[in-house]
Amino acid sequence: MSNIQKFDPPKNHLLAVLPTEAYERLVPHLELVSLTNYQSIYDVDELISYVYFPHHSLISLVTSMENGSTIEVSLVGREGMAGIMAILGGKTKAHRAYVQAPGQAMRMSAAALKAEFDRGGPLQSILLRYCQALFSQAAQYVACNRFHSTEERLARWLLLVRDCLQSDTFILTQEFIGEMLGVPRSSVTIAAGNLSQASVIRYTRGRVTILDGEALENCSCECYGAIQREFAHLLGPL
């Protein structure tokens, strides 16, 4: 049962850009939930029961190798949703999703979303455009991981986290960042140290603070701008 009112302004971008009538049809199915750190949203080969529209929480889509190494393939914050495969007809997926930064999100059953998606109309159009944006992000990640330095990739990733959380300060360990970037912790230590020495970020005891956002963008590769432009083109500015 929904615990929101239809006149509550949506805090998630996908819900916010829906026409009023389409959003109000979703309201009875939406539930405000609190996501905890490292909470599993879905796992590999697991059926998707619920989809999540984050507010100021953050969900990582991660692929793991047989040797246990991991790398993030996409990042989901208030601009999107976790569980988009539920509308595409596939029963399982080859990656897992878990909470990177705790906070609130709107949750609804995958079956309810699929039923509304199958009606066609604005929701279907918006979610298909989001699929394209998410695919573009994953494709950009592939190129970024191949061609750009760890420092550039770290700057890009911190900027995306900042935009999703709407905050310049967040809790992230070097080990966790290494897992998301697919690099050793020692590489993160060096890259974060360079950014700290340049007074671009402050990193102490697992707490990252962006001191100079413009300088961090200058340290990033072109992938941050490419991802932002694609999302804005397909879904409008946040």
Sequence and secondary structure as in RCSB ss.txt:
>XXXX:A:sequence
MSNIQKFDPPKNHLLAVLPTEAYERLVPHLELVSLTNYQSIYDVDELISYVYFPHHSLISLVTSMENGSTIEVSL
VGREGMAGIMAILGGKTKAHRAYVQAPGQAMRMSAAALKAEFDRGGPLQSILLRYCQALFSQAAQYVACNRFHST
EERLARWLLLVRDCLQSDTFILTQEFIGEMLGVPRSSVTIAAGNLSQASVIRYTRGRVTILDGEALENCSCECYG
AIQREFAHLLGPL
>XXXX:A:secstr
   S TTS   SHHHHTS HHHHHHHGGG EEEEE TT EEE TT    EEEEESS EEEEEEE TTS EEEEEE
ESTTS B GGGGTT S  SSEEEEEE EEEEEEEHHHHHHHHTT SHHHHHHHHHHHHHHHHHHHHHHHHHHS H
HHHHHHHHHHHHHHHT SEEE  HHHHHHHHTS HHHHHHHHHHHHHTTSEEEETTEEEES HHHHHHHS THHH
HHHHHHHHHH   
